[in-house]
Amino acid sequence: MDNDVIVIGSGFSSLATACYLQQAGRNVVVLEKNEQLGGRASVLEEEGFKFDMGPSWYWMPDIFERFFNDFGKEVSDYYQLKKLSPAYKVFFGKDDVITIGDSLDKIIETFESIDPESGSKLKKFIDEAKTNYSIAMQELVYKPGISISELVTAETISRLNLFITNITSEVKKITNNEKLQSILEFPVLFLGAKPEKTPAFYNFMNYADFGKGTWYPEGGMNEIVKAMVSLGKSLGVKYLTNQEVMSIELEGKEVSWVETKTNLFHCNLVVSGADYAHTEKLLTSKLRNYKSSYWQKKTFAPSAFLYYIGFKGDTEKLAHHNLFFDTDFKAHAEEIYDEKCLPKDPLFYANFPSKTDASLAPEGMSTAFFLIPVSVDIEDDVTMHDNYLDLILKRLEACTGENLKDRIVYKKSFGVTDFKSRYHSCRGNAYGLANTLLQTSVLRPSIKNKKINNLLYTGQLTVPGPGVPPALISGKIVSNYIKKKNL
């Protein structure tokens, strides 16, 4: 089959790339390994329950709006957003909960009720985070990561200290209360690194949290996938599922053919939004950007044990989003990044989307999604998953009095091994490479193959990094580079 551009994978970065290149006059075909489009943002529908399989937080709504605006569209043309109130709850023990409101004023009031001296300091911190957000989102994150000079601007030079110091040191200036500190450190977990290893400049994630708010797209996160596919189809993009790419073939120094299990696609350009390390395995070793040892040395964001639960009834004390910090935050982080072992008493995240959207469950039922961050490279199985589910459900009941275990009517787990098999995820990571100082911008894997003229990469292992909004940005970065270089 003759085509112009082949995009491998259909995660957010791939879907964005396809739209931008088709808009630029290319003829784009998206090849997806699995049975549905969306990559990690797939959807699971069983027994009347509907679950987002991966991303569940909708932050940074301006990035989504900017994407659709690039095509003369708006988010509201495709799906409706609801701002969550409260944004989320954080549980520290029995009847010990901090509720994060839907505005900065409410959040400051909450902080002051716990630490009276923290309010003005938090306001100053968020003001600075807002400035960093503006610098990052208007300039830095849309750079291709080709040259270190991309990081050198008047704004970044004036804020150089924020690249040298870390999130933890800045948070400690706001409050001595460890619970409030953990809430301020939580957003950088989306960046996949320990707060003390994350440059203070990344406090822009705190502005994304407290300043921009937490939203929910009606129908779930997969509605964004549907919206992007609908946009792509209107532009002329073609999408094929159940097309696992088995090899990338060259003529001279350029890709000429992409082979799946069932088809052979001739093309002029390939952009892979599939796992970067896996994509390189489709090439002979001399054509790869990086050796296998390179990936073993990198600091990956965590993997995860995920649970999709359907249960009878509803919950009273839980919000749409809930964080359980009733154990040692630092100990769990050390188990993930330093010891690389199974957590003894992990923090976890509990999502109850049917509290906001009743369409996700049968009448009289509810849906829940649980996530336990774990180290990459762990060997896991269903028995291990079940043991951890029992553990967190007991803790959930101890903190809230809500007994969910006896009301479960459907459950399915997903773990490190599943990330590897379903997504070809390098070392079983869930979020990509951590955004540490030595893995930022030009120090992340290159968007271009250095030995093949017409093979490029997009997604969470390259610039700008992990997360859904960065994935949209990544698609624009690689597309702009392709257009600039006339590839």
DOMARKE-828839 format. One line per field, with one value per residue (C-alpha): residue in one letter; residue number from 1; x, y, z. Coordinates in nm, 3 decimals. Example, Ala and Ser with C-alpha at 12.3 -4.5 7.8 and 13.67 -1.06 7.14 Angstrom:
2
residu = A,S
num = 1,2
px = 1.230,1.367
py = -0.450,-0.106
pz = 0.780,0.714
//
This chain:
487
residu = M,D,N,D,V,I,V,I,G,S,G,F,S,S,L,A,T,A,C,Y,L,Q,Q,A,G,R,N,V,V,V,L,E,K,N,E,Q,L,G,G,R,A,S,V,L,E,E,E,G,F,K,F,D,M,G,P,S,W,Y,W,M,P,D,I,F,E,R,F,F,N,D,F,G,K,E,V,S,D,Y,Y,Q,L,K,K,L,S,P,A,Y,K,V,F,F,G,K,D,D,V,I,T,I,G,D,S,L,D,K,I,I,E,T,F,E,S,I,D,P,E,S,G,S,K,L,K,K,F,I,D,E,A,K,T,N,Y,S,I,A,M,Q,E,L,V,Y,K,P,G,I,S,I,S,E,L,V,T,A,E,T,I,S,R,L,N,L,F,I,T,N,I,T,S,E,V,K,K,I,T,N,N,E,K,L,Q,S,I,L,E,F,P,V,L,F,L,G,A,K,P,E,K,T,P,A,F,Y,N,F,M,N,Y,A,D,F,G,K,G,T,W,Y,P,E,G,G,M,N,E,I,V,K,A,M,V,S,L,G,K,S,L,G,V,K,Y,L,T,N,Q,E,V,M,S,I,E,L,E,G,K,E,V,S,W,V,E,T,K,T,N,L,F,H,C,N,L,V,V,S,G,A,D,Y,A,H,T,E,K,L,L,T,S,K,L,R,N,Y,K,S,S,Y,W,Q,K,K,T,F,A,P,S,A,F,L,Y,Y,I,G,F,K,G,D,T,E,K,L,A,H,H,N,L,F,F,D,T,D,F,K,A,H,A,E,E,I,Y,D,E,K,C,L,P,K,D,P,L,F,Y,A,N,F,P,S,K,T,D,A,S,L,A,P,E,G,M,S,T,A,F,F,L,I,P,V,S,V,D,I,E,D,D,V,T,M,H,D,N,Y,L,D,L,I,L,K,R,L,E,A,C,T,G,E,N,L,K,D,R,I,V,Y,K,K,S,F,G,V,T,D,F,K,S,R,Y,H,S,C,R,G,N,A,Y,G,L,A,N,T,L,L,Q,T,S,V,L,R,P,S,I,K,N,K,K,I,N,N,L,L,Y,T,G,Q,L,T,V,P,G,P,G,V,P,P,A,L,I,S,G,K,I,V,S,N,Y,I,K,K,K,N,L
num = 1,2,3,4,5,6,7,8,9,10,11,12,13,14,15,16,17,18,19,20,21,22,23,24,25,26,27,28,29,30,31,32,33,34,35,36,37,38,39,40,41,42,43,44,45,46,47,48,49,50,51,52,53,54,55,56,57,58,59,60,61,62,63,64,65,66,67,68,69,70,71,72,73,74,75,76,77,78,79,80,81,82,83,84,85,86,87,88,89,90,91,92,93,94,95,96,97,98,99,100,101,102,103,104,105,106,107,108,109,110,111,112,113,114,115,116,117,118,119,120,121,122,123,124,125,126,127,128,129,130,131,132,133,134,135,136,137,138,139,140,141,142,143,144,145,146,147,148,149,150,151,152,153,154,155,156,157,158,159,160,161,162,163,164,165,166,167,168,169,170,171,172,173,174,175,176,177,178,179,180,181,182,183,184,185,186,187,188,189,190,191,192,193,194,195,196,197,198,199,200,201,202,203,204,205,206,207,208,209,210,211,212,213,214,215,216,217,218,219,220,221,222,223,224,225,226,227,228,229,230,231,232,233,234,235,236,237,238,239,240,241,242,243,244,245,246,247,248,249,250,251,252,253,254,255,256,257,258,259,260,261,262,263,264,265,266,267,268,269,270,271,272,273,274,275,276,277,278,279,280,281,282,283,284,285,286,287,288,289,290,291,292,293,294,295,296,297,298,299,300,301,302,303,304,305,306,307,308,309,310,311,312,313,314,315,316,317,318,319,320,321,322,323,324,325,326,327,328,329,330,331,332,333,334,335,336,337,338,339,340,341,342,343,344,345,346,347,348,349,350,351,352,353,354,355,356,357,358,359,360,361,362,363,364,365,366,367,368,369,370,371,372,373,374,375,376,377,378,379,380,381,382,383,384,385,386,387,388,389,390,391,392,393,394,395,396,397,398,399,400,401,402,403,404,405,406,407,408,409,410,411,412,413,414,415,416,417,418,419,420,421,422,423,424,425,426,427,428,429,430,431,432,433,434,435,436,437,438,439,440,441,442,443,444,445,446,447,448,449,450,451,452,453,454,455,456,457,458,459,460,461,462,463,464,465,466,467,468,469,470,471,472,473,474,475,476,477,478,479,480,481,482,483,484,485,486,487
px = 0.000,0.138,0.115,0.296,0.329,0.297,0.238,0.304,0.078,-0.234,-0.166,-0.218,0.116,0.050,-0.304,-0.177,0.104,-0.138,-0.368,-0.088,0.079,-0.251,-0.333,0.003,-0.097,0.048,-0.138,-0.128,-0.209,-0.208,-0.123,-0.237,-0.120,-0.427,-0.798,-0.886,-0.736,-0.596,-0.286,-0.278,-0.604,-0.798,-1.136,-1.256,-1.626,-1.753,-2.086,-2.229,-1.925,-1.700,-1.344,-1.068,-0.774,-0.502,-0.504,-0.778,-0.672,-0.764,-0.524,-0.396,-0.717,-0.550,-0.321,-0.618,-0.789,-0.474,-0.456,-0.809,-0.769,-0.483,-0.749,-1.010,-1.199,-1.277,-1.289,-1.663,-1.710,-1.630,-1.687,-1.806,-1.589,-1.693,-1.473,-1.458,-1.550,-1.372,-1.075,-0.967,-0.931,-0.616,-0.651,-0.385,-0.565,-0.898,-1.111,-0.795,-0.859,-0.765,-1.002,-0.857,-1.114,-1.187,-1.019,-0.692,-0.872,-1.036,-0.705,-0.525,-0.801,-0.755,-0.379,-0.421,-0.665,-0.385,-0.082,-0.184,0.149,0.135,-0.130,0.074,0.373,0.154,0.013,0.367,0.471,0.175,0.238,0.591,0.461,0.223,0.515,0.706,0.396,0.376,0.745,0.727,0.404,0.468,0.834,1.026,0.800,0.741,1.114,1.240,1.521,1.788,2.020,2.097,2.053,1.676,1.689,1.880,1.639,1.631,1.355,1.533,1.863,1.685,1.539,1.852,1.835,1.508,1.693,1.955,1.725,1.452,1.081,1.125,1.350,1.101,0.802,0.968,0.985,0.604,0.520,0.669,0.352,0.440,0.085,0.074,0.422,0.313,0.019,0.251,0.494,0.223,0.184,0.543,0.463,0.300,0.652,0.770,1.047,1.110,1.038,1.392,1.523,1.291,1.410,1.213,1.119,0.873,0.659,0.453,0.271,0.148,-0.007,-0.162,-0.313,-0.417,-0.442,-0.595,-0.802,-0.909,-1.161,-1.356,-1.456,-1.808,-1.790,-1.431,-1.081,-1.136,-1.369,-1.053,-0.931,-1.263,-1.246,-0.895,-0.984,-1.297,-1.086,-0.828,-1.088,-1.235,-0.887,-0.838,-0.629,-0.679,-0.673,-0.610,-0.629,-0.485,-0.177,0.124,0.439,0.694,0.974,1.088,1.266,1.504,1.615,1.950,1.933,1.558,1.264,1.070,0.848,0.667,0.559,0.279,0.158,-0.090,0.025,0.322,0.301,0.520,0.584,0.797,0.809,0.760,0.682,0.668,0.459,0.498,0.743,1.076,1.293,1.062,1.061,1.439,1.422,1.241,1.570,1.905,2.136,2.359,2.059,1.941,1.998,2.066,2.197,1.982,2.216,2.113,1.755,1.869,2.061,1.779,1.556,1.206,0.886,0.703,0.502,0.171,-0.073,-0.412,-0.754,-1.088,-1.365,-1.742,-1.934,-2.284,-2.403,-2.206,-1.959,-2.024,-1.687,-1.490,-1.459,-1.408,-1.028,-0.871,-0.512,-0.425,-0.116,-0.177,0.168,0.524,0.553,0.933,0.961,0.738,0.938,1.260,1.111,1.024,1.339,1.620,1.548,1.341,1.140,0.778,0.629,0.552,0.280,0.225,0.051,-0.235,-0.483,-0.857,-1.081,-1.461,-1.569,-1.930,-1.979,-1.954,-2.078,-2.357,-2.336,-2.023,-2.207,-2.539,-2.814,-2.741,-2.375,-2.050,-1.709,-1.370,-1.017,-0.723,-0.355,-0.054,0.279,0.548,0.900,0.966,1.111,0.902,0.779,0.411,0.101,-0.270,-0.215,0.022,-0.227,-0.506,-0.295,-0.225,-0.592,-0.690,-0.428,-0.547,-0.916,-0.854,-0.674,-0.950,-1.203,-0.986,-0.963,-1.321,-1.538,-1.639,-1.638,-1.603,-1.459,-1.789,-1.971,-1.746,-1.929,-1.656,-1.279,-0.985,-0.621,-0.340,0.027,0.389,0.376,0.061,0.228,0.500,0.268,-0.008,0.203,0.556,0.643,1.015,1.081,0.705,0.693,0.354,0.452,0.776,1.109,1.125,1.176,1.497,1.750,1.965,1.663,1.525,1.499,1.809,1.903,1.594,1.595,1.611,1.298,1.497,1.678,2.037,2.110,1.784,1.665,1.292,1.231,1.123,0.986,0.715,0.563,0.643,1.000,1.108,1.036,0.873,0.795,0.522,0.155,-0.138,-0.083,0.289,0.190,-0.023,0.269,0.507,0.294,0.315,0.691,0.771,0.527,0.678,1.026,0.917,0.768,1.071,1.313,1.087,1.110
py = 0.000,0.344,0.626,0.948,0.954,0.661,0.743,0.446,0.429,0.626,0.784,1.157,1.255,1.040,1.170,1.528,1.461,1.309,1.613,1.867,1.687,1.624,1.994,2.071,1.882,1.540,1.210,1.044,0.690,0.599,0.239,0.118,-0.214,-0.273,-0.312,0.052,0.396,0.602,0.422,0.440,0.637,0.329,0.254,-0.066,-0.148,-0.456,-0.555,-0.205,-0.035,0.203,0.279,0.502,0.261,0.520,0.900,1.025,1.382,1.672,1.953,2.246,2.299,2.582,2.330,2.130,2.449,2.562,2.233,2.256,2.629,2.540,2.387,2.659,2.452,2.467,2.198,2.258,2.156,1.800,1.749,1.933,2.011,2.030,2.190,1.962,2.098,1.993,1.936,1.642,1.516,1.402,1.145,1.120,0.882,0.822,1.137,1.323,1.472,1.793,1.904,2.101,2.350,2.469,2.810,2.948,3.159,2.849,2.662,2.947,2.953,2.579,2.615,2.902,2.696,2.444,2.677,3.042,3.170,2.971,3.169,3.468,3.244,3.012,3.308,3.426,3.073,3.033,3.375,3.264,2.930,3.119,3.311,2.987,2.835,3.125,3.097,2.718,2.695,2.989,2.921,2.630,2.327,2.388,2.366,2.049,1.970,1.989,2.249,2.360,2.717,2.656,2.686,3.013,3.307,3.627,3.476,3.147,3.322,3.545,3.232,3.017,2.952,2.764,2.510,2.462,2.435,2.171,2.151,2.020,2.307,2.563,2.393,2.395,2.775,2.788,2.568,2.330,2.124,1.791,1.728,2.058,1.994,1.659,1.825,2.081,1.809,1.586,1.755,1.682,1.312,1.371,1.451,1.116,1.210,1.258,1.619,1.661,1.559,1.790,2.143,2.416,2.567,2.281,2.438,2.550,2.221,2.373,2.653,2.393,2.240,2.535,2.801,2.622,2.371,2.012,1.933,1.637,1.577,1.435,1.070,1.032,1.095,0.875,1.149,1.348,1.060,1.050,1.425,1.413,1.121,1.304,1.610,1.397,1.223,1.559,1.657,1.329,1.117,0.739,0.518,0.142,-0.074,-0.423,-0.322,-0.403,-0.285,-0.566,-0.396,-0.070,-0.122,0.117,0.201,0.376,0.613,0.654,0.451,0.313,0.042,-0.025,-0.385,-0.494,-0.848,-0.821,-0.541,-0.372,0.007,0.209,0.561,0.875,0.959,0.776,0.930,0.686,0.769,0.412,0.341,0.491,0.201,-0.051,0.142,0.127,-0.252,-0.254,-0.134,-0.305,-0.212,0.014,0.232,0.295,0.622,0.446,0.113,-0.100,-0.006,0.358,0.281,0.082,0.382,0.634,0.739,0.628,0.754,0.484,0.198,0.123,-0.136,-0.025,-0.151,-0.111,-0.176,-0.185,-0.191,-0.163,0.169,0.492,0.647,0.928,1.062,1.025,1.277,1.219,1.229,1.109,1.071,0.845,0.980,0.787,0.625,0.750,0.956,0.951,0.580,0.495,0.724,0.555,0.212,0.331,0.519,0.400,0.049,-0.046,-0.295,-0.371,-0.112,-0.227,0.027,0.237,0.565,0.527,0.719,0.645,0.780,0.759,0.912,0.794,1.043,1.306,1.103,0.850,0.720,0.523,0.260,0.073,0.218,0.167,0.094,0.293,0.281,0.313,0.333,0.274,0.338,0.231,0.372,0.102,0.072,-0.027,-0.373,-0.547,-0.899,-0.906,-1.122,-1.118,-1.270,-0.988,-0.735,-0.887,-0.875,-0.506,-0.435,-0.596,-0.384,-0.050,-0.129,-0.199,0.132,0.313,0.169,0.263,0.623,0.674,0.400,0.301,-0.076,-0.133,-0.484,-0.653,-0.453,-0.535,-0.688,-0.642,-0.607,-0.617,-0.533,-0.410,-0.404,-0.378,-0.689,-0.556,-0.223,-0.419,-0.648,-0.401,-0.092,-0.234,-0.003,0.016,-0.153,-0.143,0.231,0.400,0.766,0.779,0.929,1.133,1.508,1.535,1.809,1.565,1.446,1.782,1.928,1.848,1.582,1.376,1.123,1.302,1.355,1.261,0.944,1.054,0.794,0.781,1.098,1.040,0.866,1.079,1.020,1.174,1.097,1.076,0.947,1.255,1.628,1.779,1.483,1.278,1.370,1.425,1.799,1.741,1.464,1.708,1.948,1.672,1.611,1.977,1.989,1.702,1.828,2.177,2.026,1.818,2.124,2.339,2.080,1.993,1.624
pz = 0.000,-0.096,0.156,0.234,0.616,0.855,1.221,1.449,1.752,1.839,2.176,2.221,2.067,1.760,1.717,1.743,1.494,1.246,1.259,1.220,0.929,0.748,0.790,0.630,0.317,0.390,0.346,0.689,0.799,1.171,1.258,1.601,1.749,1.964,1.899,1.965,1.922,2.208,2.334,2.714,2.698,2.592,2.741,2.911,2.888,3.072,3.229,3.191,3.347,3.156,3.267,3.136,3.133,3.177,3.224,3.454,3.548,3.321,3.404,3.196,2.994,2.802,2.626,2.499,2.387,2.209,2.021,1.885,1.816,1.581,1.356,1.397,1.653,2.023,2.290,2.325,1.961,2.069,2.442,2.750,3.052,3.415,3.678,3.979,4.320,4.528,4.302,4.517,4.873,5.050,5.329,5.601,5.838,6.006,5.987,5.885,5.543,5.363,5.089,4.798,4.672,4.320,4.353,4.484,4.744,4.891,4.891,5.067,5.328,5.381,5.422,5.670,5.878,5.929,5.928,5.978,5.843,5.518,5.328,5.212,5.137,4.930,4.736,4.654,4.557,4.320,4.167,4.085,3.961,3.732,3.582,3.531,3.371,3.126,3.037,3.000,2.803,2.571,2.497,2.643,2.602,2.230,2.151,1.974,2.216,1.945,2.100,2.454,2.331,2.333,2.711,2.710,2.716,2.917,3.131,3.206,3.281,3.532,3.693,3.679,4.053,3.998,3.784,4.055,4.356,4.386,4.459,4.812,4.921,4.787,4.946,5.287,5.267,5.261,5.558,5.814,5.813,5.652,5.529,5.344,5.211,5.066,4.891,4.734,4.629,4.483,4.138,4.037,4.065,3.725,3.605,3.731,3.974,4.345,4.450,4.581,4.235,4.040,3.956,4.136,3.797,3.762,4.031,3.733,3.797,4.123,3.920,3.690,4.004,4.221,3.951,3.652,3.847,3.795,3.523,3.388,3.024,3.023,2.922,3.042,2.912,2.609,2.480,2.403,2.188,2.005,1.953,1.806,1.580,1.463,1.386,1.208,0.994,0.893,0.775,0.588,0.827,0.799,1.110,1.117,1.430,1.494,1.293,1.507,1.332,1.303,1.109,0.951,0.618,0.441,0.092,0.129,0.427,0.427,0.549,0.258,0.405,0.732,0.782,1.015,1.082,0.795,0.562,0.400,0.380,0.146,0.279,0.254,0.625,0.955,1.292,1.582,1.884,2.003,2.282,2.170,2.289,2.126,1.799,1.790,1.824,1.489,1.336,1.305,1.593,1.380,1.289,1.644,1.827,2.155,2.281,2.511,2.799,2.752,2.854,3.156,3.287,3.250,3.539,3.450,3.599,3.795,3.666,3.835,3.954,3.817,3.922,3.747,3.999,3.968,4.296,4.437,4.571,4.610,4.853,5.101,5.213,4.893,4.610,4.238,4.294,4.620,4.734,5.026,5.199,5.520,5.497,5.459,5.138,5.135,5.209,4.914,4.683,4.792,4.719,4.367,4.269,4.496,4.620,4.312,4.514,4.588,4.824,5.177,5.247,4.935,4.883,4.636,4.428,4.418,4.143,4.154,3.820,3.839,4.124,3.850,3.553,3.621,3.262,3.354,3.561,3.565,3.782,4.150,4.078,4.078,3.914,4.080,3.947,4.180,4.110,4.314,4.187,4.175,4.042,3.682,3.607,3.872,3.793,3.881,3.844,3.928,4.272,4.361,4.230,4.441,4.756,4.707,4.631,4.961,5.135,4.998,5.043,5.411,5.444,5.253,5.497,5.797,5.675,5.560,5.709,5.353,5.298,4.923,4.925,5.009,4.740,4.443,4.146,3.884,3.901,3.666,3.733,3.510,3.600,3.494,3.277,3.109,3.028,2.854,2.658,2.561,2.500,2.453,2.740,2.812,3.147,3.207,3.276,3.300,3.248,3.050,3.155,3.473,3.428,3.625,3.549,3.348,3.150,3.041,2.690,2.484,2.740,2.655,2.366,2.030,1.822,1.510,1.417,1.370,1.102,0.907,0.735,0.749,1.085,1.382,1.731,1.945,2.283,2.651,2.616,2.421,2.458,2.650,2.878,3.049,3.077,2.843,2.774,2.705,2.465,2.265,2.265,2.155,1.846,1.754,1.815,1.579,1.316,1.321,1.289,0.990,0.819,0.896,0.754,0.455,0.541
//
